[in-house]
Amino acid sequence: MASGTVKWFDPTSGYGYVVPDAGGQDLYLHRVSIAGRLRKTIATGDRLEFETRTDGVGPEAVNAFAAAELRAGSATSSC
């Protein structure tokens, strides 16, 4: 899974862009690709973990979770 930072996100339009930690092109992010509570609260600067895919819109972040939320869920499920 890749990680990065939300460059900007427009909650009215429901999309924005993520800057991947690995570098390269910014990734498109649509609200339907965001899981958990983050879907309602995503903001510029949030840390994400996600999968990437290239589709009609270009490189895209999908199955995105707040990095802290993913770690907390993993820690809880392993106990």
C-alpha positions in Angstrom: 0.0 0.0 0.0 1.3 3.5 -0.9 1.1 6.6 1.3 0.9 10.3 0.7 -0.6 13.7 1.7 -3.8 15.3 0.6 -2.7 18.3 -1.6 -6.3 19.7 -1.7 -9.8 18.4 -1.6 -13.1 20.1 -2.5 -15.9 18.6 -0.4 -18.5 20.2 -2.5 -17.3 18.6 -5.7 -16.1 15.5 -4.0 -12.6 15.3 -5.4 -9.0 16.4 -5.0 -5.4 15.3 -5.3 -2.9 13.4 -3.3 0.9 13.9 -3.4 2.4 10.4 -3.1 5.4 10.0 -0.7 7.2 8.0 -3.4 7.2 11.0 -5.7 5.8 11.2 -9.2 2.6 12.6 -10.5 -0.2 13.7 -8.2 -3.0 11.2 -7.8 -6.7 12.0 -8.4 -8.9 11.2 -5.4 -12.7 10.9 -5.5 -14.9 10.7 -2.4 -16.1 7.2 -3.4 -12.5 6.0 -3.1 -12.3 7.1 0.6 -13.1 4.6 3.3 -14.2 5.1 6.9 -14.8 8.3 8.7 -12.3 10.2 6.6 -14.9 10.4 3.8 -16.7 13.2 5.7 -13.8 14.9 7.2 -10.9 14.8 4.7 -8.9 18.0 4.5 -5.7 19.4 3.0 -2.7 18.0 4.7 -4.3 14.7 5.9 -2.1 11.6 5.7 -3.5 8.7 3.6 -2.6 5.1 2.8 -4.1 3.9 -0.5 -3.8 1.7 -3.6 -3.1 3.3 -6.9 -4.5 2.6 -10.3 -4.4 4.2 -13.7 -7.9 4.7 -15.3 -9.5 7.1 -17.7 -8.8 10.1 -15.5 -5.1 9.1 -15.1 -3.3 8.0 -12.0 -5.8 7.6 -9.1 -5.7 6.9 -5.4 -8.3 4.2 -4.5 -9.3 2.4 -1.2 -7.9 5.4 0.7 -7.8 5.3 4.5 -6.5 7.9 7.0 -3.0 6.6 7.8 -3.8 6.7 11.6 -7.2 5.0 11.1 -5.6 2.1 9.2 -2.9 1.5 11.8 -5.5 1.7 14.6 -7.7 -0.8 12.8 -4.8 -3.2 12.3 -3.8 -3.0 15.9 -7.3 -3.7 17.1 -7.9 -6.6 14.7 -4.6 -8.3 15.7 -5.4 -8.3 19.5 
